[in-house]
Amino acid sequence: MPGKRAAGVAALKLMDEHLASRAWFVGDAPSVADICLYAYTHVAEEGGFVLEPFPAVRAWIARVEGLKGYIPITA
């Protein structure tokens, strides 16, 4: 389990670094990449990951959730 946690933190760090200089993962508008990555990232804290150290990821999550037509995923 510690290896999986370390890999998850590394992925969040990479995402944060990528999003530090751009609003979306690919290009200048939301894409399927954003939708796919959002699916797990927005619930990362439920899996025990802390998003506070990743401000660009948190801002990106807010941008996705602010998209016209956004429908929250509910349990």
C-alpha positions in Angstrom: 0.0 0.0 0.0 2.8 2.5 0.7 4.0 2.2 -2.9 0.5 2.9 -4.2 0.3 6.0 -1.9 3.7 7.3 -3.1 2.6 6.8 -6.7 -0.6 8.7 -6.1 1.2 11.6 -4.5 3.7 11.6 -7.4 0.9 11.7 -9.9 -0.7 14.7 -8.1 2.6 16.5 -8.0 3.0 16.0 -11.7 -0.5 17.1 -12.4 0.0 20.2 -10.2 3.3 21.1 -12.0 1.6 20.7 -15.4 -1.4 22.8 -14.4 0.7 25.5 -12.8 1.2 27.1 -16.3 -2.1 26.2 -18.0 -5.8 25.9 -17.3 -6.4 22.6 -18.9 -4.4 19.4 -19.5 -4.5 19.6 -23.3 -4.8 22.9 -25.3 -6.8 26.0 -24.3 -10.1 24.4 -23.5 -11.4 21.4 -21.5 -10.9 18.1 -23.3 -11.5 14.4 -22.7 -8.2 14.4 -20.8 -9.7 16.7 -18.2 -12.9 14.7 -17.9 -10.9 11.4 -17.4 -8.5 12.8 -14.9 -11.2 14.6 -13.0 -13.1 11.4 -12.3 -10.6 10.1 -9.7 -8.8 13.3 -8.8 -11.9 15.1 -7.4 -12.4 12.2 -4.9 -8.7 11.7 -4.0 -9.3 13.0 -0.5 -11.8 10.3 0.1 -9.0 7.9 -0.6 -6.8 9.6 2.0 -4.8 11.9 -0.2 -4.4 15.5 0.8 -5.0 18.1 -2.0 -4.0 21.1 0.0 -0.3 21.0 -1.2 -1.5 21.0 -4.8 -3.1 24.5 -5.5 -3.1 24.1 -9.3 -5.0 20.8 -9.0 -7.5 22.3 -6.7 -8.0 25.3 -9.0 -8.4 23.0 -12.0 -11.1 20.9 -10.1 -13.0 24.1 -9.4 -12.7 25.1 -13.1 -14.1 21.7 -14.2 -16.9 22.0 -11.7 -17.7 25.5 -13.0 -18.2 24.3 -16.6 -21.5 25.0 -18.2 -23.5 21.8 -18.0 -21.4 20.2 -15.2 -23.3 17.5 -13.4 -21.8 16.4 -10.1 -21.1 12.7 -9.6 -23.2 11.4 -6.7 -23.1 8.1 -4.9 
